[in-house]
Amino acid sequence: MARAFVVPIPINFNEVEIGAIPTTIDEKKIKVGIVPNPIIPPHWRDGATLVNPIGKKSKTRVGEKYAPIVFSEFFGNSRPVEMEIGCGKGKFLVARSIENPDTNFLGIDRVSKFMNIGKTRAQKRALPNIRFLRAEARAFLTEAIAPASVSLFHLYFPDPWPKRRHQIRRVFTAEFLRMLHARLLPGGLIEIATDDEDYFAAMKKTIAATAELWDHARETMNQRILDGMNKTSYEIKWAAQGRSLFYAELKKR
Ligand SMILES: C[S@@+](CC[C@H](N)C(=O)[O-])C[C@H]1O[C@@H](n2cnc3c(N)ncnc32)[C@H](O)[C@@H]1O
């Protein structure tokens, strides 16, 4: 059910303090519109603040709208773009951006508190090829990211929501995968990691349900991307606790 309302666009580009800020973005712009996002379940679209299925207010506002990003303007060049969804403190992405200066990196997280640590790390090193934005992944990817524009999505340790009644909040759904698939370039990759065996089993079912989209779907880490040196904060934390870690890679057909 679509709801009409008027919302100021909370252009999250104020998070972008490194390098060029896109000139096409008007932060004061007011948009009158319909919430078009079919990916957010209808019962989440109730009122001004997103209300999750157990009635708690979410940090994400229903009306949060994102202006489309043209990567060549956003980064000032036409190099390939990798995105980390739920980048946390950005440790992994900052290290990867240093190792791959000819690639652009965009980290998004719906919580800025920890993401700002990554932003500060990147600023201290004056890294020209990495940006961080505070954004809710589903809405942001749907509204801001163009089809066939991303070479690689990193999705590491998404919140597992282990209680059955909370599992509706999991980000890894068939709809989400189809949306990522559409935004990937041909041959593009999705790298996935989780420490939650139950979530991994559910992920594998979702991958199987979208099998026609993938050139390959493997249940191992891609050593070239997640090598022994570059780990995410949660990867280090869970490995130190002796937890089993599960990895997968999807390649767009
Ligand atoms: C368990 S942490 C993992 C952080 C990082 N990927 C790592 O491996 O260290 C999950 C992160 O995803 C973010 N997150 C959860 N749901 C999100 C959503 N719908 N959109 C954007 N970020 C989200 C959380 O704020 C949190 O920072």
The ligand as an SDF file (V2000), in Angstrom:
LIG
                    3D

 27 29  0  0  0  0  0  0  0  0999 V2000
   26.9340   -7.1080   12.9950 C   0  0  0  0  0  0  0  0  0  0  0  0
   27.3550   -5.5410   12.2990 S   0  0  0  0  0  0  0  0  0  0  0  0
   28.6000   -6.0030   11.0920 C   0  0  0  0  0  0  0  0  0  0  0  0
   29.4780   -4.8310   10.7340 C   0  0  0  0  0  0  0  0  0  0  0  0
   30.5800   -5.1370    9.6960 C   0  0  0  0  0  0  0  0  0  0  0  0
   30.0260   -5.5980    8.4390 N   0  0  0  0  0  0  0  0  0  0  0  0
   31.5650   -6.1580   10.2140 C   0  0  0  0  0  0  0  0  0  0  0  0
   31.5910   -7.2900    9.6990 O   0  0  0  0  0  0  0  0  0  0  0  0
   32.3110   -5.8140   11.1350 O   0  0  0  0  0  0  0  0  0  0  0  0
   25.9350   -5.2480   11.2720 C   0  0  0  0  0  0  0  0  0  0  0  0
   25.9010   -3.7990   10.7720 C   0  0  0  0  0  0  0  0  0  0  0  0
   24.8400   -3.6860    9.8350 O   0  0  0  0  0  0  0  0  0  0  0  0
   24.1570   -2.4540   10.0670 C   0  0  0  0  0  0  0  0  0  0  0  0
   22.7920   -2.6040    9.5350 N   0  0  0  0  0  0  0  0  0  0  0  0
   21.8560   -3.4590    9.9800 C   0  0  0  0  0  0  0  0  0  0  0  0
   20.7370   -3.3570    9.2420 N   0  0  0  0  0  0  0  0  0  0  0  0
   20.9940   -2.4000    8.3110 C   0  0  0  0  0  0  0  0  0  0  0  0
   20.2230   -1.8320    7.2610 C   0  0  0  0  0  0  0  0  0  0  0  0
   18.9690   -2.2320    7.0230 N   0  0  0  0  0  0  0  0  0  0  0  0
   20.7910   -0.8750    6.5040 N   0  0  0  0  0  0  0  0  0  0  0  0
   22.0640   -0.4580    6.7310 C   0  0  0  0  0  0  0  0  0  0  0  0
   22.8380   -0.9740    7.7140 N   0  0  0  0  0  0  0  0  0  0  0  0
   22.3070   -1.9190    8.4980 C   0  0  0  0  0  0  0  0  0  0  0  0
   24.2370   -2.2800   11.5630 C   0  0  0  0  0  0  0  0  0  0  0  0
   24.0460   -0.9270   11.9610 O   0  0  0  0  0  0  0  0  0  0  0  0
   25.6390   -2.7800   11.8690 C   0  0  0  0  0  0  0  0  0  0  0  0
   26.5990   -1.7690   11.8050 O   0  0  0  0  0  0  0  0  0  0  0  0
  1  2  1  0
  2  3  1  0
  2 10  1  0
  3  4  1  0
  4  5  1  0
  5  6  1  0
  5  7  1  0
  7  8  2  0
  7  9  1  0
 10 11  1  0
 11 12  1  0
 11 26  1  0
 12 13  1  0
 13 14  1  0
 13 24  1  0
 14 15  1  0
 14 23  1  0
 15 16  2  0
 16 17  1  0
 17 18  1  0
 17 23  2  0
 18 19  1  0
 18 20  2  0
 20 21  1  0
 21 22  2  0
 22 23  1  0
 24 25  1  0
 24 26  1  0
 26 27  1  0
M  CHG  2   2   1   9  -1
M  END
$$$$
